[in-house]
């Protein structure tokens, strides 16, 4: 039986992740839940999405992949931990 290669469907985090959506790392660990805050795209950035996990803010920017239980960051997605807490 021949092997079939399926292409990944990647989406821009800014345009795809909605308020309340969960985002996971590549190992399936929860990074956080979108609190509704986003930073607009510019000519230098594809836009960013703010996540909250255990009272800490995490910003992600780049491509994500849709999963059954939320979204997963890809190798091209940047993750920024903030020192600010809720």
N, CA, C and O atoms as a Maestro MAE file, in Angstrom:
{
 s_m_m2io_version
 :::
 2.0.0
}

f_m_ct {
 s_m_title
 :::
 protein
 m_atom[344] {
  # First column is atom index #
  i_m_mmod_type
  r_m_x_coord
  r_m_y_coord
  r_m_z_coord
  i_m_residue_number
  s_m_chain_name
  s_m_pdb_residue_name
  s_m_pdb_atom_name
  i_m_atomic_number
  :::
  1 25 0.840 -1.173 0.000 1 A "UNK " " N  " 7
  2 3 0.000 0.000 0.000 1 A "UNK " " CA " 6
  3 2 0.892 1.245 0.000 1 A "UNK " " C  " 6
  4 15 1.808 1.332 0.817 1 A "UNK " " O  " 8
  5 25 0.652 2.193 -0.879 2 A "UNK " " N  " 7
  6 3 1.494 3.389 -0.945 2 A "UNK " " CA " 6
  7 2 1.247 4.311 0.245 2 A "UNK " " C  " 6
  8 15 0.139 4.396 0.773 2 A "UNK " " O  " 8
  9 25 2.315 5.000 0.651 3 A "UNK " " N  " 7
  10 3 2.196 5.983 1.722 3 A "UNK " " CA " 6
  11 2 1.655 7.275 1.147 3 A "UNK " " C  " 6
  12 15 2.013 7.677 0.040 3 A "UNK " " O  " 8
  13 25 0.793 7.918 1.906 4 A "UNK " " N  " 7
  14 3 0.211 9.186 1.476 4 A "UNK " " CA " 6
  15 2 0.663 10.258 2.457 4 A "UNK " " C  " 6
  16 15 0.480 10.121 3.667 4 A "UNK " " O  " 8
  17 25 1.241 11.300 1.941 5 A "UNK " " N  " 7
  18 3 1.680 12.407 2.780 5 A "UNK " " CA " 6
  19 2 0.606 13.492 2.780 5 A "UNK " " C  " 6
  20 15 0.224 14.013 1.732 5 A "UNK " " O  " 8
  21 25 0.137 13.814 3.964 6 A "UNK " " N  " 7
  22 3 -0.869 14.875 4.097 6 A "UNK " " CA " 6
  23 2 -0.178 16.149 4.529 6 A "UNK " " C  " 6
  24 15 0.674 16.136 5.417 6 A "UNK " " O  " 8
  25 25 -0.543 17.226 3.909 7 A "UNK " " N  " 7
  26 3 0.018 18.526 4.279 7 A "UNK " " CA " 6
  27 2 -0.654 19.034 5.550 7 A "UNK " " C  " 6
  28 15 -1.850 18.827 5.758 7 A "UNK " " O  " 8
  29 25 0.116 19.691 6.386 8 A "UNK " " N  " 7
  30 3 -0.453 20.290 7.591 8 A "UNK " " CA " 6
  31 2 -1.212 21.546 7.197 8 A "UNK " " C  " 6
  32 15 -0.808 22.268 6.286 8 A "UNK " " O  " 8
  33 25 -2.294 21.794 7.879 9 A "UNK " " N  " 7
  34 3 -3.048 23.028 7.677 9 A "UNK " " CA " 6
  35 2 -2.623 23.995 8.780 9 A "UNK " " C  " 6
  36 15 -2.996 23.831 9.942 9 A "UNK " " O  " 8
  37 25 -1.845 24.995 8.405 10 A "UNK " " N  " 7
  38 3 -1.363 25.969 9.363 10 A "UNK " " CA " 6
  39 2 -2.181 27.248 9.261 10 A "UNK " " C  " 6
  40 15 -2.585 27.662 8.175 10 A "UNK " " O  " 8
  41 25 -2.411 27.856 10.397 11 A "UNK " " N  " 7
  42 3 -3.207 29.075 10.467 11 A "UNK " " CA " 6
  43 2 -2.436 30.124 11.251 11 A "UNK " " C  " 6
  44 15 -1.642 29.786 12.129 11 A "UNK " " O  " 8
  45 25 -2.662 31.390 10.940 12 A "UNK " " N  " 7
  46 3 -2.066 32.483 11.684 12 A "UNK " " CA " 6
  47 2 -2.779 32.591 13.033 12 A "UNK " " C  " 6
  48 15 -4.008 32.633 13.086 12 A "UNK " " O  " 8
  49 25 -2.011 32.634 14.114 13 A "UNK " " N  " 7
  50 3 -2.592 32.679 15.460 13 A "UNK " " CA " 6
  51 2 -3.514 33.886 15.641 13 A "UNK " " C  " 6
  52 15 -4.594 33.758 16.219 13 A "UNK " " O  " 8
  53 25 -3.099 35.048 15.153 14 A "UNK " " N  " 7
  54 3 -3.879 36.271 15.323 14 A "UNK " " CA " 6
  55 2 -5.269 36.147 14.696 14 A "UNK " " C  " 6
  56 15 -6.256 36.596 15.279 14 A "UNK " " O  " 8
  57 25 -5.347 35.546 13.526 15 A "UNK " " N  " 7
  58 3 -6.621 35.442 12.813 15 A "UNK " " CA " 6
  59 2 -7.469 34.260 13.241 15 A "UNK " " C  " 6
  60 15 -8.672 34.252 12.980 15 A "UNK " " O  " 8
  61 25 -6.886 33.260 13.889 16 A "UNK " " N  " 7
  62 3 -7.592 32.008 14.122 16 A "UNK " " CA " 6
  63 2 -8.006 31.742 15.561 16 A "UNK " " C  " 6
  64 15 -9.097 31.221 15.795 16 A "UNK " " O  " 8
  65 25 -7.175 32.084 16.520 17 A "UNK " " N  " 7
  66 3 -7.459 31.767 17.919 17 A "UNK " " CA " 6
  67 2 -8.477 32.764 18.466 17 A "UNK " " C  " 6
  68 15 -8.269 33.977 18.425 17 A "UNK " " O  " 8
  69 25 -9.567 32.233 18.973 18 A "UNK " " N  " 7
  70 3 -10.646 33.061 19.514 18 A "UNK " " CA " 6
  71 2 -10.621 33.040 21.042 18 A "UNK " " C  " 6
  72 15 -9.953 32.202 21.647 18 A "UNK " " O  " 8
  73 25 -11.348 33.962 21.655 19 A "UNK " " N  " 7
  74 3 -11.422 34.050 23.109 19 A "UNK " " CA " 6
  75 2 -11.907 32.724 23.692 19 A "UNK " " C  " 6
  76 15 -12.916 32.172 23.254 19 A "UNK " " O  " 8
  77 25 -11.179 32.228 24.678 20 A "UNK " " N  " 7
  78 3 -11.540 30.977 25.337 20 A "UNK " " CA " 6
  79 2 -10.901 29.734 24.741 20 A "UNK " " C  " 6
  80 15 -10.991 28.657 25.329 20 A "UNK " " O  " 8
  81 25 -10.255 29.860 23.583 21 A "UNK " " N  " 7
  82 3 -9.587 28.707 22.960 21 A "UNK " " CA " 6
  83 2 -8.336 28.324 23.743 21 A "UNK " " C  " 6
  84 15 -7.596 29.188 24.214 21 A "UNK " " O  " 8
  85 25 -8.107 27.013 23.878 22 A "UNK " " N  " 7
  86 3 -6.899 26.501 24.519 22 A "UNK " " CA " 6
  87 2 -5.796 26.344 23.486 22 A "UNK " " C  " 6
  88 15 -6.051 25.998 22.333 22 A "UNK " " O  " 8
  89 25 -4.556 26.606 23.920 23 A "UNK " " N  " 7
  90 3 -3.394 26.473 23.045 23 A "UNK " " CA " 6
  91 2 -2.387 25.564 23.747 23 A "UNK " " C  " 6
  92 15 -2.109 25.729 24.935 23 A "UNK " " O  " 8
  93 25 -1.840 24.596 22.992 24 A "UNK " " N  " 7
  94 3 -0.921 23.603 23.525 24 A "UNK " " CA " 6
  95 2 0.432 23.703 22.838 24 A "UNK " " C  " 6
  96 15 0.534 24.186 21.711 24 A "UNK " " O  " 8
  97 25 1.481 23.237 23.534 25 A "UNK " " N  " 7
  98 3 2.796 23.179 22.896 25 A "UNK " " CA " 6
  99 2 2.873 21.920 22.038 25 A "UNK " " C  " 6
  100 15 1.898 21.175 21.940 25 A "UNK " " O  " 8
  101 25 4.017 21.681 21.424 26 A "UNK " " N  " 7
  102 3 4.156 20.545 20.506 26 A "UNK " " CA " 6
  103 2 4.091 19.199 21.220 26 A "UNK " " C  " 6
  104 15 3.883 18.170 20.577 26 A "UNK " " O  " 8
  105 25 4.268 19.193 22.549 27 A "UNK " " N  " 7
  106 3 4.184 17.957 23.327 27 A "UNK " " CA " 6
  107 2 2.793 17.699 23.896 27 A "UNK " " C  " 6
  108 15 2.568 16.686 24.559 27 A "UNK " " O  " 8
  109 25 1.866 18.609 23.638 28 A "UNK " " N  " 7
  110 3 0.507 18.450 24.142 28 A "UNK " " CA " 6
  111 2 0.258 19.066 25.504 28 A "UNK " " C  " 6
  112 15 -0.813 18.872 26.079 28 A "UNK " " O  " 8
  113 25 1.225 19.808 26.036 29 A "UNK " " N  " 7
  114 3 1.052 20.494 27.324 29 A "UNK " " CA " 6
  115 2 0.335 21.823 27.116 29 A "UNK " " C  " 6
  116 15 0.624 22.549 26.164 29 A "UNK " " O  " 8
  117 25 -0.587 22.134 27.998 30 A "UNK " " N  " 7
  118 3 -1.353 23.372 27.891 30 A "UNK " " CA " 6
  119 2 -0.454 24.585 28.110 30 A "UNK " " C  " 6
  120 15 0.189 24.710 29.152 30 A "UNK " " O  " 8
  121 25 -0.413 25.481 27.117 31 A "UNK " " N  " 7
  122 3 0.303 26.754 27.266 31 A "UNK " " CA " 6
  123 2 -0.592 27.773 27.945 31 A "UNK " " C  " 6
  124 15 -0.137 28.542 28.792 31 A "UNK " " O  " 8
  125 25 -1.867 27.779 27.575 32 A "UNK " " N  " 7
  126 3 -2.791 28.720 28.168 32 A "UNK " " CA " 6
  127 2 -4.076 28.832 27.378 32 A "UNK " " C  " 6
  128 15 -4.275 28.151 26.373 32 A "UNK " " O  " 8
  129 25 -4.948 29.714 27.860 33 A "UNK " " N  " 7
  130 3 -6.240 29.958 27.222 33 A "UNK " " CA " 6
  131 2 -6.281 31.419 26.800 33 A "UNK " " C  " 6
  132 15 -5.856 32.300 27.547 33 A "UNK " " O  " 8
  133 25 -6.794 31.671 25.604 34 A "UNK " " N  " 7
  134 3 -6.861 33.039 25.091 34 A "UNK " " CA " 6
  135 2 -7.840 33.846 25.931 34 A "UNK " " C  " 6
  136 15 -8.977 33.433 26.158 34 A "UNK " " O  " 8
  137 25 -7.374 35.005 26.387 35 A "UNK " " N  " 7
  138 3 -8.221 35.884 27.197 35 A "UNK " " CA " 6
  139 2 -8.887 36.972 26.371 35 A "UNK " " C  " 6
  140 15 -9.564 37.842 26.920 35 A "UNK " " O  " 8
  141 25 -8.702 36.932 25.061 36 A "UNK " " N  " 7
  142 3 -9.342 37.910 24.186 36 A "UNK " " CA " 6
  143 2 -8.437 39.035 23.732 36 A "UNK " " C  " 6
  144 15 -8.793 39.770 22.811 36 A "UNK " " O  " 8
  145 25 -7.266 39.194 24.357 37 A "UNK " " N  " 7
  146 3 -6.347 40.253 23.957 37 A "UNK " " CA " 6
  147 2 -5.483 39.797 22.794 37 A "UNK " " C  " 6
  148 15 -4.996 38.667 22.762 37 A "UNK " " O  " 8
  149 25 -5.304 40.701 21.843 38 A "UNK " " N  " 7
  150 3 -4.472 40.438 20.673 38 A "UNK " " CA " 6
  151 2 -3.732 41.713 20.314 38 A "UNK " " C  " 6
  152 15 -4.190 42.814 20.616 38 A "UNK " " O  " 8
  153 25 -2.579 41.556 19.665 39 A "UNK " " N  " 7
  154 3 -1.814 42.704 19.160 39 A "UNK " " CA " 6
  155 2 -1.849 42.647 17.639 39 A "UNK " " C  " 6
  156 15 -1.545 41.614 17.042 39 A "UNK " " O  " 8
  157 25 -2.222 43.761 17.015 40 A "UNK " " N  " 7
  158 3 -2.399 43.802 15.559 40 A "UNK " " CA " 6
  159 2 -1.129 43.458 14.796 40 A "UNK " " C  " 6
  160 15 -0.020 43.705 15.270 40 A "UNK " " O  " 8
  161 25 -1.303 42.881 13.601 41 A "UNK " " N  " 7
  162 3 -0.145 42.633 12.739 41 A "UNK " " CA " 6
  163 2 0.414 43.953 12.206 41 A "UNK " " C  " 6
  164 15 -0.309 44.938 12.057 41 A "UNK " " O  " 8
  165 25 1.704 43.947 11.927 42 A "UNK " " N  " 7
  166 3 2.370 45.094 11.313 42 A "UNK " " CA " 6
  167 2 3.209 44.589 10.152 42 A "UNK " " C  " 6
  168 15 3.141 43.410 9.803 42 A "UNK " " O  " 8
  169 25 3.988 45.459 9.558 43 A "UNK " " N  " 7
  170 3 4.860 45.021 8.472 43 A "UNK " " CA " 6
  171 2 6.022 44.174 8.990 43 A "UNK " " C  " 6
  172 15 6.722 43.545 8.196 43 A "UNK " " O  " 8
  173 25 6.242 44.147 10.321 44 A "UNK " " N  " 7
  174 3 7.315 43.360 10.920 44 A "UNK " " CA " 6
  175 2 6.818 42.147 11.697 44 A "UNK " " C  " 6
  176 15 7.612 41.267 12.031 44 A "UNK " " O  " 8
  177 25 5.521 42.080 11.992 45 A "UNK " " N  " 7
  178 3 4.982 41.020 12.853 45 A "UNK " " CA " 6
  179 2 3.668 40.486 12.296 45 A "UNK " " C  " 6
  180 15 2.874 41.253 11.750 45 A "UNK " " O  " 8
  181 25 3.423 39.167 12.426 46 A "UNK " " N  " 7
  182 3 2.154 38.590 11.966 46 A "UNK " " CA " 6
  183 2 1.019 38.768 12.972 46 A "UNK " " C  " 6
  184 15 -0.059 38.202 12.789 46 A "UNK " " O  " 8
  185 25 1.246 39.542 14.028 47 A "UNK " " N  " 7
  186 3 0.238 39.717 15.067 47 A "UNK " " CA " 6
  187 2 0.498 38.746 16.208 47 A "UNK " " C  " 6
  188 15 1.181 37.738 16.028 47 A "UNK " " O  " 8
  189 25 -0.044 39.046 17.374 48 A "UNK " " N  " 7
  190 3 0.176 38.210 18.553 48 A "UNK " " CA " 6
  191 2 -1.128 37.967 19.290 48 A "UNK " " C  " 6
  192 15 -2.086 38.729 19.165 48 A "UNK " " O  " 8
  193 25 -1.142 36.891 20.059 49 A "UNK " " N  " 7
  194 3 -2.308 36.518 20.858 49 A "UNK " " CA " 6
  195 2 -1.849 36.318 22.295 49 A "UNK " " C  " 6
  196 15 -0.810 35.705 22.539 49 A "UNK " " O  " 8
  197 25 -2.621 36.836 23.245 50 A "UNK " " N  " 7
  198 3 -2.286 36.698 24.662 50 A "UNK " " CA " 6
  199 2 -2.983 35.472 25.237 50 A "UNK " " C  " 6
  200 15 -4.180 35.272 25.032 50 A "UNK " " O  " 8
  201 25 -2.223 34.654 25.959 51 A "UNK " " N  " 7
  202 3 -2.767 33.487 26.649 51 A "UNK " " CA " 6
  203 2 -2.576 33.681 28.140 51 A "UNK " " C  " 6
  204 15 -1.648 34.368 28.567 51 A "UNK " " O  " 8
  205 25 -3.457 33.076 28.940 52 A "UNK " " N  " 7
  206 3 -3.332 33.118 30.392 52 A "UNK " " CA " 6
  207 2 -3.278 31.689 30.897 52 A "UNK " " C  " 6
  208 15 -4.104 30.856 30.524 52 A "UNK " " O  " 8
  209 25 -2.286 31.404 31.761 53 A "UNK " " N  " 7
  210 3 -2.173 30.083 32.373 53 A "UNK " " CA " 6
  211 2 -1.640 30.251 33.786 53 A "UNK " " C  " 6
  212 15 -0.536 30.756 33.986 53 A "UNK " " O  " 8
  213 25 -2.419 29.833 34.751 54 A "UNK " " N  " 7
  214 3 -2.054 29.930 36.170 54 A "UNK " " CA " 6
  215 2 -1.677 31.353 36.560 54 A "UNK " " C  " 6
  216 15 -0.722 31.569 37.306 54 A "UNK " " O  " 8
  217 25 -2.433 32.321 36.052 55 A "UNK " " N  " 7
  218 3 -2.220 33.719 36.400 55 A "UNK " " CA " 6
  219 2 -1.077 34.408 35.675 55 A "UNK " " C  " 6
  220 15 -0.808 35.579 35.940 55 A "UNK " " O  " 8
  221 25 -0.398 33.721 34.770 56 A "UNK " " N  " 7
  222 3 0.708 34.317 34.014 56 A "UNK " " CA " 6
  223 2 0.276 34.558 32.572 56 A "UNK " " C  " 6
  224 15 -0.513 33.799 32.009 56 A "UNK " " O  " 8
  225 25 0.808 35.629 31.988 57 A "UNK " " N  " 7
  226 3 0.508 35.973 30.610 57 A "UNK " " CA " 6
  227 2 1.582 35.412 29.691 57 A "UNK " " C  " 6
  228 15 2.774 35.525 29.977 57 A "UNK " " O  " 8
  229 25 1.160 34.809 28.593 58 A "UNK " " N  " 7
  230 3 2.056 34.262 27.584 58 A "UNK " " CA " 6
  231 2 1.589 34.800 26.243 58 A "UNK " " C  " 6
  232 15 0.402 34.730 25.925 58 A "UNK " " O  " 8
  233 25 2.512 35.336 25.454 59 A "UNK " " N  " 7
  234 3 2.179 35.846 24.122 59 A "UNK " " CA " 6
  235 2 2.727 34.899 23.074 59 A "UNK " " C  " 6
  236 15 3.861 34.433 23.185 59 A "UNK " " O  " 8
  237 25 1.925 34.612 22.054 60 A "UNK " " N  " 7
  238 3 2.389 33.796 20.939 60 A "UNK " " CA " 6
  239 2 2.182 34.567 19.635 60 A "UNK " " C  " 6
  240 15 1.254 35.366 19.510 60 A "UNK " " O  " 8
  241 25 3.055 34.312 18.679 61 A "UNK " " N  " 7
  242 3 2.985 34.983 17.395 61 A "UNK " " CA " 6
  243 2 3.486 34.031 16.322 61 A "UNK " " C  " 6
  244 15 4.584 33.485 16.438 61 A "UNK " " O  " 8
  245 25 2.697 33.829 15.286 62 A "UNK " " N  " 7
  246 3 3.110 32.949 14.194 62 A "UNK " " CA " 6
  247 2 2.036 31.945 13.828 62 A "UNK " " C  " 6
  248 15 0.844 32.212 13.976 62 A "UNK " " O  " 8
  249 25 2.470 30.784 13.347 63 A "UNK " " N  " 7
  250 3 1.549 29.769 12.849 63 A "UNK " " CA " 6
  251 2 1.165 28.765 13.926 63 A "UNK " " C  " 6
  252 15 1.987 28.371 14.753 63 A "UNK " " O  " 8
  253 25 -0.109 28.358 13.897 64 A "UNK " " N  " 7
  254 3 -0.632 27.321 14.782 64 A "UNK " " CA " 6
  255 2 -1.341 26.274 13.941 64 A "UNK " " C  " 6
  256 15 -1.684 26.515 12.783 64 A "UNK " " O  " 8
  257 25 -1.555 25.111 14.537 65 A "UNK " " N  " 7
  258 3 -2.231 24.015 13.854 65 A "UNK " " CA " 6
  259 2 -3.480 23.640 14.647 65 A "UNK " " C  " 6
  260 15 -3.424 23.532 15.872 65 A "UNK " " O  " 8
  261 25 -4.597 23.442 13.966 66 A "UNK " " N  " 7
  262 3 -5.861 23.101 14.625 66 A "UNK " " CA " 6
  263 2 -5.802 21.669 15.138 66 A "UNK " " C  " 6
  264 15 -5.381 20.764 14.418 66 A "UNK " " O  " 8
  265 25 -6.222 21.468 16.371 67 A "UNK " " N  " 7
  266 3 -6.329 20.149 16.992 67 A "UNK " " CA " 6
  267 2 -7.759 19.964 17.476 67 A "UNK " " C  " 6
  268 15 -8.542 20.914 17.487 67 A "UNK " " O  " 8
  269 25 -8.101 18.752 17.875 68 A "UNK " " N  " 7
  270 3 -9.463 18.467 18.345 68 A "UNK " " CA " 6
  271 2 -9.836 19.293 19.566 68 A "UNK " " C  " 6
  272 15 -10.972 19.752 19.688 68 A "UNK " " O  " 8
  273 25 -8.876 19.483 20.473 69 A "UNK " " N  " 7
  274 3 -9.171 20.160 21.734 69 A "UNK " " CA " 6
  275 2 -8.680 21.606 21.784 69 A "UNK " " C  " 6
  276 15 -8.674 22.219 22.852 69 A "UNK " " O  " 8
  277 25 -8.273 22.151 20.651 70 A "UNK " " N  " 7
  278 3 -7.802 23.536 20.624 70 A "UNK " " CA " 6
  279 2 -6.788 23.748 19.514 70 A "UNK " " C  " 6
  280 15 -6.988 23.307 18.382 70 A "UNK " " O  " 8
  281 25 -5.699 24.429 19.848 71 A "UNK " " N  " 7
  282 3 -4.654 24.761 18.884 71 A "UNK " " CA " 6
  283 2 -3.307 24.316 19.412 71 A "UNK " " C  " 6
  284 15 -3.106 24.249 20.625 71 A "UNK " " O  " 8
  285 25 -2.376 24.008 18.508 72 A "UNK " " N  " 7
  286 3 -1.009 23.647 18.881 72 A "UNK " " CA " 6
  287 2 -0.049 24.583 18.158 72 A "UNK " " C  " 6
  288 15 -0.211 24.863 16.971 72 A "UNK " " O  " 8
  289 25 0.959 25.063 18.895 73 A "UNK " " N  " 7
  290 3 1.964 25.925 18.271 73 A "UNK " " CA " 6
  291 2 2.846 25.081 17.354 73 A "UNK " " C  " 6
  292 15 2.999 23.878 17.565 73 A "UNK " " O  " 8
  293 25 3.422 25.713 16.341 74 A "UNK " " N  " 7
  294 3 4.305 25.030 15.398 74 A "UNK " " CA " 6
  295 2 5.734 25.497 15.630 74 A "UNK " " C  " 6
  296 15 5.996 26.330 16.496 74 A "UNK " " O  " 8
  297 25 6.647 24.953 14.850 75 A "UNK " " N  " 7
  298 3 8.052 25.357 14.957 75 A "UNK " " CA " 6
  299 2 8.265 26.819 14.580 75 A "UNK " " C  " 6
  300 15 9.235 27.439 15.018 75 A "UNK " " O  " 8
  301 25 7.367 27.370 13.774 76 A "UNK " " N  " 7
  302 3 7.496 28.757 13.330 76 A "UNK " " CA " 6
  303 2 6.755 29.743 14.238 76 A "UNK " " C  " 6
  304 15 6.719 30.940 13.951 76 A "UNK " " O  " 8
  305 25 6.171 29.252 15.318 77 A "UNK " " N  " 7
  306 3 5.434 30.106 16.251 77 A "UNK " " CA " 6
  307 2 6.360 30.533 17.382 77 A "UNK " " C  " 6
  308 15 7.026 29.697 17.992 77 A "UNK " " O  " 8
  309 25 6.402 31.823 17.661 78 A "UNK " " N  " 7
  310 3 7.214 32.360 18.756 78 A "UNK " " CA " 6
  311 2 6.377 32.432 20.024 78 A "UNK " " C  " 6
  312 15 5.227 32.870 19.991 78 A "UNK " " O  " 8
  313 25 6.955 32.001 21.143 79 A "UNK " " N  " 7
  314 3 6.285 32.028 22.445 79 A "UNK " " CA " 6
  315 2 7.074 32.936 23.359 79 A "UNK " " C  " 6
  316 15 8.275 32.745 23.555 79 A "UNK " " O  " 8
  317 25 6.392 33.934 23.925 80 A "UNK " " N  " 7
  318 3 7.025 34.906 24.810 80 A "UNK " " CA " 6
  319 2 6.370 34.844 26.180 80 A "UNK " " C  " 6
  320 15 5.168 35.079 26.302 80 A "UNK " " O  " 8
  321 25 7.138 34.535 27.202 81 A "UNK " " N  " 7
  322 3 6.624 34.535 28.580 81 A "UNK " " CA " 6
  323 2 6.737 35.939 29.142 81 A "UNK " " C  " 6
  324 15 7.754 36.610 28.971 81 A "UNK " " O  " 8
  325 25 5.690 36.372 29.809 82 A "UNK " " N  " 7
  326 3 5.679 37.706 30.398 82 A "UNK " " CA " 6
  327 2 5.941 37.587 31.899 82 A "UNK " " C  " 6
  328 15 5.539 36.608 32.529 82 A "UNK " " O  " 8
  329 25 6.606 38.573 32.458 83 A "UNK " " N  " 7
  330 3 6.857 38.568 33.896 83 A "UNK " " CA " 6
  331 2 5.659 39.135 34.669 83 A "UNK " " C  " 6
  332 15 5.647 39.125 35.899 83 A "UNK " " O  " 8
  333 25 4.656 39.626 33.939 84 A "UNK " " N  " 7
  334 3 3.455 40.198 34.568 84 A "UNK " " CA " 6
  335 2 2.506 39.061 34.926 84 A "UNK " " C  " 6
  336 15 2.327 38.123 34.149 84 A "UNK " " O  " 8
  337 25 1.898 39.152 36.111 85 A "UNK " " N  " 7
  338 3 0.909 38.156 36.547 85 A "UNK " " CA " 6
  339 2 -0.418 38.844 36.779 85 A "UNK " " C  " 6
  340 15 -0.496 40.062 36.940 85 A "UNK " " O  " 8
  341 25 -1.468 38.021 36.793 86 A "UNK " " N  " 7
  342 3 -2.816 38.549 37.025 86 A "UNK " " CA " 6
  343 2 -3.048 38.819 38.470 86 A "UNK " " C  " 6
  344 15 -4.131 39.267 38.848 86 A "UNK " " O  " 8
  :::
 }
 m_bond[343] {
  # First column is bond index #
  i_m_from
  i_m_to
  i_m_order
  :::
  1 1 2 1
  2 2 3 1
  3 3 4 2
  4 3 5 1
  5 5 6 1
  6 6 7 1
  7 7 8 2
  8 7 9 1
  9 9 10 1
  10 10 11 1
  11 11 12 2
  12 11 13 1
  13 13 14 1
  14 14 15 1
  15 15 16 2
  16 15 17 1
  17 17 18 1
  18 18 19 1
  19 19 20 2
  20 19 21 1
  21 21 22 1
  22 22 23 1
  23 23 24 2
  24 23 25 1
  25 25 26 1
  26 26 27 1
  27 27 28 2
  28 27 29 1
  29 29 30 1
  30 30 31 1
  31 31 32 2
  32 31 33 1
  33 33 34 1
  34 34 35 1
  35 35 36 2
  36 35 37 1
  37 37 38 1
  38 38 39 1
  39 39 40 2
  40 39 41 1
  41 41 42 1
  42 42 43 1
  43 43 44 2
  44 43 45 1
  45 45 46 1
  46 46 47 1
  47 47 48 2
  48 47 49 1
  49 49 50 1
  50 50 51 1
  51 51 52 2
  52 51 53 1
  53 53 54 1
  54 54 55 1
  55 55 56 2
  56 55 57 1
  57 57 58 1
  58 58 59 1
  59 59 60 2
  60 59 61 1
  61 61 62 1
  62 62 63 1
  63 63 64 2
  64 63 65 1
  65 65 66 1
  66 66 67 1
  67 67 68 2
  68 67 69 1
  69 69 70 1
  70 70 71 1
  71 71 72 2
  72 71 73 1
  73 73 74 1
  74 74 75 1
  75 75 76 2
  76 75 77 1
  77 77 78 1
  78 78 79 1
  79 79 80 2
  80 79 81 1
  81 81 82 1
  82 82 83 1
  83 83 84 2
  84 83 85 1
  85 85 86 1
  86 86 87 1
  87 87 88 2
  88 87 89 1
  89 89 90 1
  90 90 91 1
  91 91 92 2
  92 91 93 1
  93 93 94 1
  94 94 95 1
  95 95 96 2
  96 95 97 1
  97 97 98 1
  98 98 99 1
  99 99 100 2
  100 99 101 1
  101 101 102 1
  102 102 103 1
  103 103 104 2
  104 103 105 1
  105 105 106 1
  106 106 107 1
  107 107 108 2
  108 107 109 1
  109 109 110 1
  110 110 111 1
  111 111 112 2
  112 111 113 1
  113 113 114 1
  114 114 115 1
  115 115 116 2
  116 115 117 1
  117 117 118 1
  118 118 119 1
  119 119 120 2
  120 119 121 1
  121 121 122 1
  122 122 123 1
  123 123 124 2
  124 123 125 1
  125 125 126 1
  126 126 127 1
  127 127 128 2
  128 127 129 1
  129 129 130 1
  130 130 131 1
  131 131 132 2
  132 131 133 1
  133 133 134 1
  134 134 135 1
  135 135 136 2
  136 135 137 1
  137 137 138 1
  138 138 139 1
  139 139 140 2
  140 139 141 1
  141 141 142 1
  142 142 143 1
  143 143 144 2
  144 143 145 1
  145 145 146 1
  146 146 147 1
  147 147 148 2
  148 147 149 1
  149 149 150 1
  150 150 151 1
  151 151 152 2
  152 151 153 1
  153 153 154 1
  154 154 155 1
  155 155 156 2
  156 155 157 1
  157 157 158 1
  158 158 159 1
  159 159 160 2
  160 159 161 1
  161 161 162 1
  162 162 163 1
  163 163 164 2
  164 163 165 1
  165 165 166 1
  166 166 167 1
  167 167 168 2
  168 167 169 1
  169 169 170 1
  170 170 171 1
  171 171 172 2
  172 171 173 1
  173 173 174 1
  174 174 175 1
  175 175 176 2
  176 175 177 1
  177 177 178 1
  178 178 179 1
  179 179 180 2
  180 179 181 1
  181 181 182 1
  182 182 183 1
  183 183 184 2
  184 183 185 1
  185 185 186 1
  186 186 187 1
  187 187 188 2
  188 187 189 1
  189 189 190 1
  190 190 191 1
  191 191 192 2
  192 191 193 1
  193 193 194 1
  194 194 195 1
  195 195 196 2
  196 195 197 1
  197 197 198 1
  198 198 199 1
  199 199 200 2
  200 199 201 1
  201 201 202 1
  202 202 203 1
  203 203 204 2
  204 203 205 1
  205 205 206 1
  206 206 207 1
  207 207 208 2
  208 207 209 1
  209 209 210 1
  210 210 211 1
  211 211 212 2
  212 211 213 1
  213 213 214 1
  214 214 215 1
  215 215 216 2
  216 215 217 1
  217 217 218 1
  218 218 219 1
  219 219 220 2
  220 219 221 1
  221 221 222 1
  222 222 223 1
  223 223 224 2
  224 223 225 1
  225 225 226 1
  226 226 227 1
  227 227 228 2
  228 227 229 1
  229 229 230 1
  230 230 231 1
  231 231 232 2
  232 231 233 1
  233 233 234 1
  234 234 235 1
  235 235 236 2
  236 235 237 1
  237 237 238 1
  238 238 239 1
  239 239 240 2
  240 239 241 1
  241 241 242 1
  242 242 243 1
  243 243 244 2
  244 243 245 1
  245 245 246 1
  246 246 247 1
  247 247 248 2
  248 247 249 1
  249 249 250 1
  250 250 251 1
  251 251 252 2
  252 251 253 1
  253 253 254 1
  254 254 255 1
  255 255 256 2
  256 255 257 1
  257 257 258 1
  258 258 259 1
  259 259 260 2
  260 259 261 1
  261 261 262 1
  262 262 263 1
  263 263 264 2
  264 263 265 1
  265 265 266 1
  266 266 267 1
  267 267 268 2
  268 267 269 1
  269 269 270 1
  270 270 271 1
  271 271 272 2
  272 271 273 1
  273 273 274 1
  274 274 275 1
  275 275 276 2
  276 275 277 1
  277 277 278 1
  278 278 279 1
  279 279 280 2
  280 279 281 1
  281 281 282 1
  282 282 283 1
  283 283 284 2
  284 283 285 1
  285 285 286 1
  286 286 287 1
  287 287 288 2
  288 287 289 1
  289 289 290 1
  290 290 291 1
  291 291 292 2
  292 291 293 1
  293 293 294 1
  294 294 295 1
  295 295 296 2
  296 295 297 1
  297 297 298 1
  298 298 299 1
  299 299 300 2
  300 299 301 1
  301 301 302 1
  302 302 303 1
  303 303 304 2
  304 303 305 1
  305 305 306 1
  306 306 307 1
  307 307 308 2
  308 307 309 1
  309 309 310 1
  310 310 311 1
  311 311 312 2
  312 311 313 1
  313 313 314 1
  314 314 315 1
  315 315 316 2
  316 315 317 1
  317 317 318 1
  318 318 319 1
  319 319 320 2
  320 319 321 1
  321 321 322 1
  322 322 323 1
  323 323 324 2
  324 323 325 1
  325 325 326 1
  326 326 327 1
  327 327 328 2
  328 327 329 1
  329 329 330 1
  330 330 331 1
  331 331 332 2
  332 331 333 1
  333 333 334 1
  334 334 335 1
  335 335 336 2
  336 335 337 1
  337 337 338 1
  338 338 339 1
  339 339 340 2
  340 339 341 1
  341 341 342 1
  342 342 343 1
  343 343 344 2
  :::
 }
}
